[in-house]
Amino acid sequence: MIDPGVLEDLRQVESELDARWSEDRIEPSLDRIRALLDLLADPQTAYPVVQVAGTNGKTSVTRMVDALMTALGVRTGRFTSPHLQLVTERISLDNAPIDPARYVEVYRDVEPYLAMVDNAGDIRLSKFEVLTAMAFAAFADTPVDVAVVETGMGGGWDATTAADARIAVITPIGLDHVDRLGPDLVSIAREKAGIIKPGSIALLAEQDTEAAKVLLERATEVDATVARQGLEFGVLRRDVAVGGQVLRLQGLGGVYDEVFLPLHGAHQAANAALALAAVEAFFGAGAQKQLDVDAIRHGFASVTTPGRLERVRMAPSVFVDAAHNPDGAKALAAALDEEFGFRKLVGVVAVLSDKDAEGILTPLEPVLSEVVVTTNSSQRAMDPDRLAEIATDVFGDERVTVAAGLVDAIERAVALAEESDDPSETMSGVGVIATGSVVTAGEVRALFGKEPA
């Protein structure tokens, strides 16, 4: 439990940060973050940086890289976004969220410099820019041996790119944030390719042909070394296991077998291969050098990714997943279909109004018996009646229920999952999956008493 006084201080800091531009409002530029970091004596230069960009899987890959680095004895700083429940999740030290009191302290240390940058231009620092600077400052003060940093949105102009990343990791690129990143894969890939810096090492997940071409052109332009999933590294085998999967991975430095990953889905296996290659690249692993296999096994076995096909209740099973775009929903649907033998699965879906609700619902339709549509606490949340209209087009009238809020939605979904025409049937094989937004996943985690992680 957080001390009440510290919690109040944390709320005050969040109130001050929330008075700035929110993270869905941007003015593409690195000028403001660079000016702030300059005033802070450039903390981002005090350690090597591994930067992760892409459309889906960024947070999972970032957390995997952190876990592997920790298992190999390296002191880490980790920056991810958005958070599920508490903002301190975003800044981690030694693979654990920053202490709330330390978070407040870091903000107060940075605070005197904010007005200097705010007053120097027409646009004040955004909340995300301040959080990024706080993370870099906290990492330098610790100090860490490496920072593993997830971009917030895009790549080239994302605030995290003010750090000169030695290792650039790009997860699969898809259509998301098209109003800010561009209307097609080429535009989006071009923006995300901006994290590939001169002389760096770029680890690329398997990509659509158009996106791959853009990334390779950028790497050639800046003379970066490239390793590609499916060619230089990848997943050789995956077997479903209790609580996750067992992998055989082809790394840059050889084969790593009997790797237990406590996460579900082929997409997480692919994320694991990408994370392993990034860590190998950081340590210079290659044909003549393999990392400690036992340490790698230990690192992967310790991975946690809250809100990513995470079970929060048993009997009936309730899962949460932060899928918030069509590609994320496809990966979720595939994992549910391949790894769980649900006789009946009910969805609870709440999405943000600027997201492709139909694109999220359509891949889920084959694996869900029914869906309960609702809303979450975000000001950007889609009205549940509007979401119900979209869901009805996908599922039909009889499979769609509307609930005013998440508490009611979960209760209705559990009741629907437990309904049966045969009273002799048990609750085995029935479940609920809550998804559609990071906000939805975080709020459902909290409803079931899960602590921020």
C-alpha positions as CSV (number, residue, x, y, z in Angstrom):
1,M,0.0,0.0,0.0
2,I,1.2,3.5,-0.8
3,D,1.4,5.9,2.2
4,P,-1.6,8.3,2.1
5,G,0.6,11.3,2.2
6,V,2.7,10.1,-0.7
7,L,-0.4,9.2,-2.6
8,E,-1.7,12.7,-2.2
9,D,1.6,14.1,-3.4
10,L,1.4,11.8,-6.4
11,R,-2.1,13.0,-7.2
12,Q,-0.9,16.6,-7.0
13,V,1.9,15.9,-9.5
14,E,-0.5,14.1,-11.8
15,S,-2.9,17.1,-11.6
16,E,-0.1,19.4,-12.6
17,L,1.0,17.1,-15.5
18,D,-2.6,16.7,-16.7
19,A,-2.8,20.5,-17.1
20,R,-0.4,20.1,-20.0
21,W,-1.1,18.8,-23.4
22,S,-2.4,15.2,-23.1
23,E,-0.6,12.4,-24.9
24,D,-3.1,12.2,-27.7
25,R,-2.3,15.8,-28.7
26,I,1.1,16.4,-30.3
27,E,3.1,19.0,-32.1
28,P,5.9,17.0,-33.9
29,S,9.2,18.4,-32.7
30,L,12.2,17.4,-30.7
31,D,13.1,21.0,-29.9
32,R,11.3,21.3,-26.6
33,I,12.5,18.0,-25.1
34,R,16.0,18.7,-26.3
35,A,15.9,22.1,-24.6
36,L,14.7,20.6,-21.4
37,L,17.3,17.8,-21.4
38,D,20.0,20.4,-22.1
39,L,19.0,22.3,-19.0
40,L,19.1,19.0,-17.1
41,A,22.7,18.4,-18.3
42,D,21.7,15.7,-20.9
43,P,21.0,12.8,-18.6
44,Q,20.1,10.6,-21.6
45,T,23.8,10.5,-22.5
46,A,24.9,8.9,-19.2
47,Y,24.1,5.3,-20.3
48,P,23.5,3.3,-23.5
49,V,19.9,3.2,-24.8
50,V,17.8,0.4,-26.4
51,Q,14.8,2.0,-28.1
52,V,11.7,0.1,-29.1
53,A,9.2,1.4,-31.7
54,G,6.4,-0.2,-33.8
55,T,2.6,-0.6,-33.7
56,N,2.0,-3.7,-31.6
57,G,4.1,-5.5,-29.1
58,K,6.3,-2.5,-28.0
59,T,5.6,-2.8,-24.3
60,S,6.0,-6.6,-24.2
61,V,9.3,-6.4,-26.1
62,T,10.5,-3.6,-23.8
63,R,9.6,-5.6,-20.7
64,M,11.3,-8.8,-22.1
65,V,14.5,-6.9,-22.9
66,D,14.5,-5.5,-19.4
67,A,14.0,-9.0,-17.8
68,L,16.8,-10.5,-19.9
69,M,19.2,-7.6,-19.1
70,T,18.4,-8.0,-15.4
71,A,19.0,-11.8,-15.5
72,L,22.3,-11.1,-17.1
73,G,23.3,-8.9,-14.2
74,V,22.8,-5.5,-15.8
75,R,21.2,-2.6,-13.9
76,T,18.3,-1.3,-16.0
77,G,16.0,1.6,-16.4
78,R,12.8,1.1,-18.3
79,F,10.3,3.6,-19.8
80,T,7.0,2.4,-21.2
81,S,3.7,4.0,-22.0
82,P,0.8,4.3,-21.4
83,H,0.4,2.9,-17.9
84,L,-2.4,0.5,-17.0
85,Q,-3.3,1.7,-13.5
86,L,-0.6,3.9,-11.9
87,V,1.7,6.3,-13.6
88,T,4.7,5.0,-11.7
89,E,4.5,1.9,-13.9
90,R,6.1,3.9,-16.7
91,I,9.4,4.4,-15.1
92,S,11.1,1.3,-13.8
93,L,14.4,0.7,-12.1
94,D,15.9,-2.7,-11.8
95,N,12.9,-4.2,-13.5
96,A,10.4,-2.8,-10.9
97,P,8.2,0.4,-10.9
98,I,9.8,3.5,-9.4
99,D,8.8,4.2,-5.8
100,P,5.9,6.7,-5.8
101,A,7.9,9.0,-3.4
102,R,10.9,8.9,-5.7
103,Y,8.6,9.7,-8.7
104,V,7.3,12.8,-6.9
105,E,10.9,13.8,-6.0
106,V,12.1,13.4,-9.6
107,Y,9.2,15.6,-10.8
108,R,10.0,18.3,-8.3
109,D,13.7,18.2,-9.3
110,V,12.7,18.7,-12.9
111,E,9.9,21.2,-12.3
112,P,12.0,24.4,-12.0
113,Y,13.2,24.0,-15.5
114,L,9.8,23.4,-17.1
115,A,8.8,27.1,-17.1
116,M,12.1,28.0,-18.7
117,V,11.3,25.9,-21.7
118,D,7.6,26.7,-21.7
119,N,8.3,30.4,-21.8
120,A,10.9,30.1,-24.6
121,G,8.3,29.1,-27.3
122,D,4.7,29.2,-28.3
123,I,4.0,25.6,-27.2
124,R,4.5,24.4,-23.7
125,L,6.1,21.0,-22.9
126,S,3.5,18.2,-23.2
127,K,2.9,15.7,-20.4
128,F,4.7,13.0,-22.4
129,E,7.8,15.2,-22.9
130,V,8.0,15.9,-19.2
131,L,7.6,12.2,-18.3
132,T,10.3,11.3,-20.8
133,A,12.7,13.8,-19.2
134,M,11.8,12.5,-15.7
135,A,12.7,9.0,-16.8
136,F,16.0,10.0,-18.3
137,A,16.8,12.0,-15.1
138,A,15.9,9.1,-12.8
139,F,18.0,6.7,-14.8
140,A,21.0,9.0,-14.6
141,D,20.6,9.5,-10.9
142,T,20.3,5.8,-10.1
143,P,22.6,5.2,-12.1
144,V,21.7,2.5,-14.6
145,D,23.8,0.5,-17.0
146,V,21.3,0.6,-19.8
147,A,17.9,2.3,-20.5
148,V,15.3,0.3,-22.4
149,V,12.9,2.9,-23.8
150,E,9.6,2.5,-25.6
151,T,8.4,5.2,-27.9
152,G,5.1,6.8,-27.2
153,M,3.9,7.4,-30.7
154,G,5.8,7.3,-34.0
155,G,9.5,7.4,-33.9
156,G,11.5,10.2,-35.5
157,W,9.8,13.0,-33.6
158,D,8.9,11.1,-30.5
159,A,10.3,12.6,-27.3
160,T,12.2,9.4,-26.5
161,T,14.2,9.8,-29.7
162,A,16.1,12.7,-28.1
163,A,18.3,9.9,-26.7
164,D,20.8,8.5,-29.2
165,A,19.8,4.9,-29.1
166,R,22.6,2.4,-29.8
167,I,20.1,-0.4,-30.4
168,A,16.9,0.2,-32.4
169,V,14.1,-2.4,-32.2
170,I,11.1,-2.2,-34.4
171,T,8.1,-4.4,-33.8
172,P,5.5,-5.1,-36.5
173,I,4.1,-2.0,-38.1
174,G,0.4,-1.7,-38.8
175,L,-2.3,1.0,-39.3
176,D,-2.8,3.0,-36.1
177,H,-2.8,6.7,-35.2
178,V,-3.3,7.4,-39.0
179,D,-4.4,10.9,-38.2
180,R,-1.0,11.7,-36.8
181,L,1.5,9.3,-38.4
182,G,0.1,9.1,-41.9
183,P,-2.7,7.3,-43.9
184,D,-0.7,4.2,-45.0
185,L,2.0,1.8,-44.0
186,V,4.7,3.6,-45.9
187,S,4.1,6.9,-44.1
188,I,3.9,5.2,-40.7
189,A,7.0,3.1,-41.3
190,R,8.9,6.2,-42.4
191,E,8.1,7.9,-39.1
192,K,9.0,4.8,-37.0
193,A,12.2,4.3,-39.0
194,G,13.4,7.6,-37.5
195,I,14.7,5.7,-34.4
196,I,17.4,4.0,-36.5
197,K,20.4,6.3,-35.8
198,P,23.7,6.5,-37.7
199,G,26.0,3.6,-36.9
200,S,23.3,1.9,-34.7
201,I,22.1,-1.7,-34.8
202,A,18.6,-2.2,-36.0
203,L,16.6,-5.4,-35.1
204,L,13.5,-5.7,-37.3
205,A,10.4,-7.8,-36.7
206,E,8.8,-9.4,-39.8
207,Q,7.0,-6.6,-41.7
208,D,4.7,-6.0,-44.5
209,T,6.8,-5.7,-47.7
210,E,6.2,-1.9,-48.0
211,A,7.2,-1.2,-44.4
212,A,10.2,-3.5,-44.6
213,K,11.5,-1.6,-47.7
214,V,11.2,1.8,-45.8
215,L,13.1,0.5,-42.8
216,L,15.9,-1.1,-44.8
217,E,16.3,2.2,-46.8
218,R,16.6,4.1,-43.6
219,A,19.2,1.7,-42.3
220,T,21.2,1.9,-45.5
221,E,21.0,5.7,-45.4
222,V,22.5,6.0,-41.9
223,D,24.9,3.0,-42.2
224,A,23.2,1.0,-39.5
225,T,23.7,-2.8,-39.1
226,V,20.5,-4.8,-39.7
227,A,19.2,-8.1,-38.4
228,R,15.8,-9.3,-39.5
229,Q,13.4,-11.7,-37.9
230,G,12.8,-14.8,-40.1
231,L,16.3,-14.5,-41.5
232,E,19.1,-13.8,-38.9
233,F,16.9,-14.7,-35.9
234,G,13.5,-16.1,-35.1
235,V,11.2,-18.7,-33.5
236,L,12.3,-22.3,-34.5
237,R,9.5,-24.0,-32.5
238,R,6.8,-23.2,-30.0
239,D,4.8,-25.6,-27.9
240,V,1.8,-24.6,-25.8
241,A,2.4,-25.3,-22.1
242,V,0.6,-24.8,-18.8
243,G,0.8,-21.1,-18.1
244,G,2.5,-20.1,-21.3
245,Q,4.7,-21.8,-24.0
246,V,8.1,-23.4,-24.4
247,L,10.2,-22.0,-27.2
248,R,13.3,-22.9,-29.2
249,L,14.7,-19.6,-30.5
250,Q,17.3,-18.9,-33.1
251,G,19.4,-16.0,-31.8
252,L,22.2,-14.1,-33.4
253,G,24.6,-16.2,-31.3
254,G,23.1,-19.6,-31.8
255,V,20.1,-21.6,-30.6
256,Y,18.4,-21.2,-27.2
257,D,16.2,-24.1,-26.4
258,E,13.8,-25.1,-23.6
259,V,12.9,-21.5,-23.0
260,F,9.7,-21.2,-21.0
261,L,7.8,-18.0,-21.6
262,P,4.8,-17.4,-19.2
263,L,2.8,-15.6,-21.9
264,H,0.3,-16.8,-24.5
265,G,0.2,-16.5,-28.3
266,A,2.5,-16.8,-31.3
267,H,2.8,-13.0,-31.3
268,Q,4.5,-13.2,-27.9
269,A,6.9,-15.9,-29.1
270,A,7.8,-13.6,-32.0
271,N,8.3,-10.7,-29.5
272,A,10.6,-13.0,-27.4
273,A,12.8,-13.7,-30.5
274,L,13.0,-10.0,-31.2
275,A,13.9,-9.1,-27.6
276,L,16.5,-11.8,-27.4
277,A,18.2,-10.5,-30.6
278,A,18.2,-7.0,-29.2
279,V,20.0,-8.1,-26.0
280,E,22.4,-10.2,-28.0
281,A,23.2,-7.2,-30.2
282,F,23.7,-5.0,-27.1
283,F,26.3,-7.5,-25.8
284,G,27.9,-8.2,-29.1
285,A,26.7,-11.8,-29.4
286,G,27.2,-13.4,-32.8
287,A,28.5,-16.5,-34.5
288,Q,31.5,-16.7,-32.1
289,K,29.6,-15.7,-28.9
290,Q,26.4,-16.9,-27.3
291,L,24.8,-15.4,-24.2
292,D,24.5,-17.5,-21.0
293,V,21.6,-19.9,-22.0
294,D,20.6,-20.5,-18.4
295,A,20.4,-16.7,-17.7
296,I,18.3,-16.3,-20.8
297,R,15.9,-19.0,-19.7
298,H,15.7,-17.4,-16.2
299,G,15.0,-14.0,-17.7
300,F,12.2,-15.2,-20.0
301,A,10.7,-17.2,-17.2
302,S,10.5,-14.0,-15.1
303,V,8.7,-11.9,-17.7
304,T,5.4,-10.3,-16.8
305,T,3.3,-8.2,-19.1
306,P,0.2,-7.0,-17.2
307,G,-2.8,-6.6,-19.3
308,R,-1.6,-8.8,-22.1
309,L,-3.9,-11.9,-22.1
310,E,-3.6,-11.9,-18.4
311,R,-5.9,-14.0,-16.2
312,V,-7.4,-12.0,-13.3
313,R,-9.9,-14.5,-12.0
314,M,-10.6,-18.2,-12.0
315,A,-13.9,-20.1,-12.3
316,P,-15.0,-18.7,-14.6
317,S,-11.8,-17.5,-16.0
318,V,-11.6,-13.7,-16.7
319,F,-8.8,-12.4,-18.8
320,V,-7.8,-8.9,-19.8
321,D,-6.0,-7.8,-22.9
322,A,-5.0,-4.3,-24.0
323,A,-5.6,-4.9,-27.8
324,H,-6.7,-1.5,-29.2
325,N,-6.3,-1.9,-32.9
326,P,-7.1,-4.5,-35.6
327,D,-3.7,-6.2,-35.6
328,G,-3.8,-6.5,-31.8
329,A,-7.3,-7.9,-31.9
330,K,-6.1,-10.5,-34.6
331,A,-3.2,-11.6,-32.4
332,L,-5.6,-11.9,-29.4
333,A,-8.1,-13.9,-31.3
334,A,-5.5,-16.3,-32.7
335,A,-4.1,-16.9,-29.2
336,L,-7.6,-17.5,-27.7
337,D,-8.4,-19.9,-30.5
338,E,-5.1,-21.8,-30.5
339,E,-4.3,-22.1,-26.8
340,F,-7.6,-22.2,-24.9
341,G,-10.4,-24.7,-25.3
342,F,-13.3,-22.4,-24.4
343,R,-16.7,-23.9,-24.8
344,K,-18.1,-20.5,-24.3
345,L,-16.3,-17.2,-24.3
346,V,-17.9,-13.8,-23.7
347,G,-16.2,-10.5,-24.6
348,V,-16.3,-7.2,-22.7
349,V,-15.3,-4.5,-25.1
350,A,-14.8,-0.8,-24.5
351,V,-12.8,1.2,-27.1
352,L,-11.7,4.8,-27.6
353,S,-13.7,6.9,-30.0
354,D,-10.7,7.6,-32.3
355,K,-10.0,3.8,-32.8
356,D,-11.2,1.4,-35.5
357,A,-13.9,-0.3,-33.5
358,E,-15.2,-2.4,-36.4
359,G,-11.6,-3.5,-37.1
360,I,-11.2,-4.5,-33.4
361,L,-14.5,-6.4,-33.2
362,T,-14.3,-8.3,-36.5
363,P,-11.3,-10.6,-35.7
364,L,-12.9,-11.3,-32.3
365,E,-16.3,-12.4,-33.7
366,P,-15.3,-16.0,-34.5
367,V,-13.9,-16.7,-31.0
368,L,-16.6,-14.9,-28.9
369,S,-20.0,-16.5,-28.2
370,E,-21.4,-13.1,-27.2
371,V,-20.1,-9.6,-26.5
372,V,-21.0,-7.0,-23.9
373,V,-20.1,-3.5,-25.1
374,T,-19.5,-0.7,-22.6
375,T,-17.3,2.3,-21.9
376,N,-14.3,3.1,-19.7
377,S,-13.3,6.2,-17.8
378,S,-11.4,7.9,-20.6
379,Q,-12.7,11.2,-21.9
380,R,-12.0,9.7,-25.3
381,A,-14.1,6.6,-24.7
382,M,-16.7,5.7,-27.4
383,D,-20.3,5.9,-26.4
384,P,-21.6,2.4,-25.6
385,D,-24.7,2.8,-27.7
386,R,-22.6,3.8,-30.7
387,L,-20.3,0.8,-30.1
388,A,-23.3,-1.4,-29.8
389,E,-24.4,-0.3,-33.3
390,I,-21.0,-1.3,-34.7
391,A,-21.0,-4.6,-32.7
392,T,-24.5,-5.5,-34.0
393,D,-23.3,-5.1,-37.6
394,V,-20.5,-7.6,-36.8
395,F,-22.2,-10.0,-34.3
396,G,-25.9,-9.6,-35.0
397,D,-28.6,-8.4,-32.6
398,E,-28.8,-11.5,-30.4
399,R,-25.2,-11.7,-29.5
400,V,-24.8,-8.1,-28.3
401,T,-25.5,-6.7,-24.9
402,V,-25.0,-3.1,-23.8
403,A,-23.8,-2.1,-20.3
404,A,-23.4,1.4,-18.9
405,G,-20.0,0.7,-17.2
406,L,-17.3,-1.8,-16.7
407,V,-18.6,-3.2,-13.4
408,D,-22.0,-3.9,-14.9
409,A,-20.4,-5.3,-18.0
410,I,-18.2,-7.7,-16.2
411,E,-21.1,-8.9,-14.1
412,R,-23.3,-9.4,-17.2
413,A,-20.5,-11.2,-19.1
414,V,-19.8,-13.6,-16.2
415,A,-23.6,-14.4,-16.0
416,L,-23.7,-15.0,-19.7
417,A,-20.7,-17.2,-19.6
418,E,-22.2,-19.3,-16.8
419,E,-25.6,-19.7,-18.6
420,S,-26.3,-23.2,-19.9
421,D,-29.2,-25.1,-21.2
422,D,-27.8,-28.1,-19.4
423,P,-27.7,-27.7,-15.6
424,S,-25.3,-30.6,-15.2
425,E,-22.6,-28.7,-17.1
426,T,-19.8,-27.2,-15.0
427,M,-18.1,-23.8,-15.4
428,S,-15.1,-25.5,-17.0
429,G,-14.5,-24.3,-20.5
430,V,-16.3,-20.9,-20.1
431,G,-14.6,-17.5,-19.7
432,V,-14.6,-13.8,-20.2
433,I,-12.1,-11.6,-22.0
434,A,-12.1,-7.8,-21.4
435,T,-10.4,-5.9,-24.2
436,G,-10.5,-3.0,-26.6
437,S,-8.2,-0.4,-24.9
438,V,-5.3,-0.1,-22.6
439,V,-7.6,1.9,-20.3
440,T,-10.1,-0.9,-20.3
441,A,-7.5,-3.5,-19.4
442,G,-6.1,-1.3,-16.6
443,E,-9.5,-0.6,-15.1
444,V,-10.6,-4.3,-15.2
445,R,-7.3,-5.3,-13.5
446,A,-8.1,-2.8,-10.7
447,L,-11.6,-4.2,-10.3
448,F,-10.1,-7.6,-9.6
449,G,-7.6,-6.2,-7.1
450,K,-4.5,-6.5,-9.2
451,E,-1.7,-4.3,-8.1
452,P,0.2,-2.0,-10.5
453,A,3.2,-3.7,-12.0
